[in-house]
């Protein structure tokens, strides 16, 4: 899409439909529908204006997913999480430089402890 290529893809659970909007910036067709695939490709090959319009729409869509934008999104997410943690610590009266005792440290990462907590909660 970043090269102006019109995507003709199948409707599978992979995120295709989040990126490719059928009839706007490409085509999303049922799995195994080879007749429709051939018809879409043939129509794009015979209608250069439609091909150019869909190609431009695909290119416009791809601009939302550049490496720079994704890096900015990750940076913003990390900043937001850090601010939330800091705000929570302030509410709890724990300063940023408050030392955590070694006996309170877990050898398991936070995300794994959180999943275990949810599994235990769901099981009870």
N, C-alpha and C positions, 0 to 999 in steps of 0.2 A: 504494500500500500504506500510505503514511503517513496517508492519509485513510480507511483501513478498506475500501478497494475491493479486491475479490477479483480477483487476476490470473488470467486465462485466456489463456495464452501458448503459442507454438509452441516445439518443441524444436529450436532452432537454436544454432549455436556463437556465443553472445553473452553467456553468463553467466547466462541465464535460470534454468538448473537449479541454479545456485549459490544463488540468492536464493529462487526459488519452488520449494517442495517439494510435488510432486504429491500431492494428497489431504490435505495438512496445512494449508498457508496459501494454497493456490490450486491451479490445474490446469495441467499441462504436457502438451500434445497434439502429435501428429505434424503436420508441415507439410502443409497441404492437406486435412486431415480435417475438412471443414466440418460433417459430420454430428455428430461428437463435440463440436465447438464449440457447435453449436446445442443439443445435449442437455445439456451442462454449464450453459450459460446458462439454459436452460429450468428445469433442476433448481434452480438458485440462485433463480430468480424465483419458483418455486412453494413452496420450502421456506425460509421466513424465518428459522427457527432455524439452519439450516445456513449461510445467508448471513451471519447475525450471527456465528456461530462462526468461519467462515473469514475474515470481515472483521476480527475481533479478532486472530486468528492472524497475518494479514497486517500489521496495525498493530504487533503485538509484534515481528515480524521487522524492520520498518522502523526501529524504535528503535535498532537496532545500526548504522544508517547515517546518523546525524545529522551535520550539519556540524561540530558541536562534537566528536563522537567522531572524525571523520575528521581534524580539525585536531590533536587529541591524538595520534592515531596517527602523523601526519606528524612532529609534534614529537618523539615518542619515537624514531622511526626516525632523524631527523637527529641527535639526541643520541647514540644508539647508534653511528652511523657516526663521529661526532666522537671518541667515547671509544675506538673501535677504532683510529682513525688516531693518536690521541695515544699509546695503548699501543704501537703498532707503532713509532712514532718513538722512544719510550723504550727499547724493546728494541734498536733499531738504534743507540742512542747519539746520536740527533739530538734536540736540545731543541726545544721549541715555537717559540722565537725564533731558531732557527738560520737564517741568511740563505741563500737559494737564489741561486746566481749566475745572472745573466741568460743566460749561454750554456747553462745547463741547463734553462731554461724552454722549453716547447714552445708554439708558436702554436696547437696543436690541443688541444681540451679532453680531459680525462682519459678520459671515457667513450668518445670516438672512438678514442683511442690503444688502449684496452683491447679494443675491437671489432677493430681492425686486428691487434692481437697475436693474437687468437683465430683470425681468418681465416687469418693466415700460418701459425699452428700447425696448423690443420686441413688446409691445403694441402700441408704437408710430410710 
